[in-house]
């Protein structure tokens, strides 16, 4: 897995190289876009480290992606309830 390439993915999740990232593996905040997908925002050095021993990091990356997806589902449910409540108030 070569990090210098465009369109790098880990566990079917896009990897965004961003040296301004302060977290080890940052994920985007959820928004109301139903098509939003997870992405790993990492520094180049973190991406290089993971690339050297991907199998070691894979279980954690998979858990992070799964957790993000579950949280996104919950976020969308809460957004829908909030939108319905606002509509009822009007």
Secondary structure, 3 states (H helix, E strand, C coil): CCCCCCCCEECCEEEEECCCCCCCCECCCCCCCCCCCCEEEECHHHHHHHHHCHHHHHHHHHHHHHHHHHHHHHHHHHHHHHHHHHHHHC
